[in-house]
Amino acid sequence: MKITHVQAPGIEKEIILRYDVEDEEIKEILQWLQTREKKIPVKIEDQFRLLSPNQILYFESVDNKVFAYTTERVLPVSATLTDLAAEYATLGFIHCSKSMVVNLHSIEALRSDFGGRIIATLRNEEKIIISRHYAKLLRERLLK
Amino acid sequence: MKKFKHLFLWAMNAKLFMGLYFTALVILTGFVTLFTGTYQLEIIHLFQILLLSVIISLVQVGLLDDHVDFNKNLINLRSIAWLAFSTLMTYLTSKAFAWFPQTAHWGQWGPLLLSLFMLIGLTFMLLGLRWEQEADTLRLNRNLDHFKTKGGS
């Protein structure tokens, strides 16, 4: 596929896709673009605000409540982990444990550990442990 | 039930290594026994070797596999502790249960020789695991970089 991008001062951001047949590749790009525009509603001081998925490091479920973790804040989200993982899978969100869905783009480094585990260092220097079961899924995802 | 499941999984993790240590111990004990001029191993000694393998592998799972350490020094310390424990246990068990006939030539050196072989074998096994982890870490980070640069979806 030919990729052309034009940079010029003052022009509006625009993406145009030209294709003859809407094949898998085009469908994937369209889906990615549509999901990218999605915002996640989070609660900040009794008000719902929309957060861009790339700001989120991970979602975690604590006592049946789901929270979104950014580098600065922990924000309540009114959705289930399963729904979030499914909706933002195309943006690189993946279950890394039963109670956590991590944004792969927020991972700075990965380290292989004993027992098939993986230790992920996030961009805020936080370390999370990915168990053997989820480590297998992560490896498969990275190779896709 | 949850506790039983956890215990069962813990034992499952140890099982693989237990088989490995049992095989290694049988071969090494047989090899050292040859020095003493004897050409057979007693069945009771095989059971004792099996028990020793269970203990070594369970302690390994408890100290290394079942524990996450972010500090490399702590991992090294745990590895050394496990090596020392396994070597000492091999020495004491083989001496206490008289795996090598004391009357035979080299017999008194048997436990020491066996523990030394075990120490070398286990050290290389740990080193092998560590090198494999380093290679895996490199592979993982390469895949992560690739995933991010292609716009990961």
HADDOCK unambig.tbl for C-alpha pairs under 7 A between the chains (distance, minus, plus):
assign (segid A and resid 89 and name CA) (segid B and resid 153 and name CA) 6.92 0.50 0.50
assign (segid A and resid 90 and name CA) (segid B and resid 153 and name CA) 4.31 0.50 0.50
assign (segid A and resid 91 and name CA) (segid B and resid 152 and name CA) 6.84 0.50 0.50
assign (segid A and resid 91 and name CA) (segid B and resid 153 and name CA) 5.06 0.50 0.50
assign (segid A and resid 92 and name CA) (segid B and resid 152 and name CA) 6.00 0.50 0.50
assign (segid A and resid 92 and name CA) (segid B and resid 153 and name CA) 5.10 0.50 0.50
assign (segid A and resid 105 and name CA) (segid B and resid 148 and name CA) 6.34 0.50 0.50
assign (segid A and resid 109 and name CA) (segid B and resid 141 and name CA) 6.24 0.50 0.50
assign (segid A and resid 110 and name CA) (segid B and resid 137 and name CA) 6.43 0.50 0.50
assign (segid A and resid 110 and name CA) (segid B and resid 140 and name CA) 6.40 0.50 0.50
assign (segid A and resid 110 and name CA) (segid B and resid 141 and name CA) 5.86 0.50 0.50
assign (segid A and resid 111 and name CA) (segid B and resid 137 and name CA) 4.94 0.50 0.50
assign (segid A and resid 112 and name CA) (segid B and resid 133 and name CA) 5.40 0.50 0.50
assign (segid A and resid 112 and name CA) (segid B and resid 136 and name CA) 6.10 0.50 0.50
assign (segid A and resid 112 and name CA) (segid B and resid 137 and name CA) 5.02 0.50 0.50
assign (segid A and resid 113 and name CA) (segid B and resid 133 and name CA) 6.59 0.50 0.50
assign (segid A and resid 114 and name CA) (segid B and resid 64 and name CA) 6.82 0.50 0.50
assign (segid A and resid 114 and name CA) (segid B and resid 65 and name CA) 5.12 0.50 0.50
assign (segid A and resid 115 and name CA) (segid B and resid 65 and name CA) 5.04 0.50 0.50
assign (segid A and resid 142 and name CA) (segid B and resid 143 and name CA) 5.75 0.50 0.50
assign (segid A and resid 142 and name CA) (segid B and resid 144 and name CA) 6.09 0.50 0.50
assign (segid A and resid 142 and name CA) (segid B and resid 147 and name CA) 5.85 0.50 0.50
assign (segid A and resid 143 and name CA) (segid B and resid 143 and name CA) 6.55 0.50 0.50
